[in-house]
Amino acid sequence: MMPLTYSEKNKELIIRKIGGNEDVRRHLANLGLTVGGTLTVINSLCGNVIVKVKESRIALNEDLARKIMV
């Protein structure tokens, strides 16, 4: 397992664990990021990440991206 910030681009990944407090986990779940779900990293710049979840693109700052383990 590794944080989302260190993952490769254009590779489908499975979310293994989501850290943070309950509010953070609920916010990410509302965006479609849940344990067992898949996502694809489209671009990464200075720790900030753009991911494709289902048919949506979501921008995550470095703090949130570090809480997602893939």
C-alpha positions as CSV (number, residue, x, y, z in Angstrom):
1,M,0.0,0.0,0.0
2,M,1.1,3.5,-0.7
3,P,-0.5,7.0,-0.6
4,L,-2.2,8.2,-3.7
5,T,0.4,10.9,-4.2
6,Y,3.1,8.3,-5.1
7,S,1.0,6.3,-7.6
8,E,1.6,6.1,-11.3
9,K,-0.4,8.0,-13.9
10,N,-2.9,6.3,-16.2
11,K,-3.1,3.2,-14.2
12,E,-6.3,1.9,-12.6
13,L,-5.9,1.6,-8.8
14,I,-8.0,0.1,-6.1
15,I,-8.6,2.1,-2.9
16,R,-7.4,-0.1,0.0
17,K,-7.8,2.3,3.0
18,I,-9.0,5.9,3.7
19,G,-7.5,7.7,6.7
20,G,-8.5,10.8,8.4
21,N,-11.4,11.7,10.7
22,E,-15.0,10.9,10.1
23,D,-15.7,14.2,8.3
24,V,-12.9,13.6,5.8
25,R,-14.0,10.0,5.1
26,R,-17.6,11.2,4.6
27,H,-16.5,14.0,2.2
28,L,-14.4,11.5,0.2
29,A,-17.3,9.0,0.1
30,N,-19.6,11.7,-1.2
31,L,-17.1,12.3,-4.0
32,G,-17.2,8.5,-4.9
33,L,-14.0,7.6,-3.2
34,T,-14.7,4.5,-1.1
35,V,-12.7,1.5,0.0
36,G,-12.7,-1.1,-2.7
37,G,-13.5,1.4,-5.4
38,T,-11.3,2.1,-8.4
39,L,-9.8,5.3,-9.7
40,T,-7.2,6.4,-12.2
41,V,-4.6,9.1,-11.7
42,I,-4.8,11.5,-14.6
43,N,-2.2,14.1,-13.5
44,S,-0.1,14.9,-10.5
45,L,1.6,18.2,-9.7
46,C,3.4,19.1,-6.5
47,G,1.4,16.5,-4.5
48,N,-1.9,17.7,-5.9
49,V,-3.7,15.0,-7.9
50,I,-6.5,14.8,-10.5
51,V,-8.2,11.5,-10.5
52,K,-10.9,9.9,-12.6
53,V,-13.6,8.2,-10.5
54,K,-16.4,6.5,-12.5
55,E,-17.0,9.1,-15.2
56,S,-16.0,12.2,-13.2
57,R,-12.7,14.0,-12.7
58,I,-11.9,15.1,-9.2
59,A,-9.0,17.4,-8.1
60,L,-7.6,16.5,-4.6
61,N,-5.1,18.6,-2.7
62,E,-2.0,16.9,-1.3
63,D,-3.5,16.6,2.2
64,L,-6.5,14.6,1.0
65,A,-4.5,12.6,-1.5
66,R,-2.1,11.4,1.3
67,K,-5.1,10.0,3.2
68,I,-6.1,7.7,0.4
69,M,-4.0,4.4,0.3
70,V,-4.0,2.4,-2.9
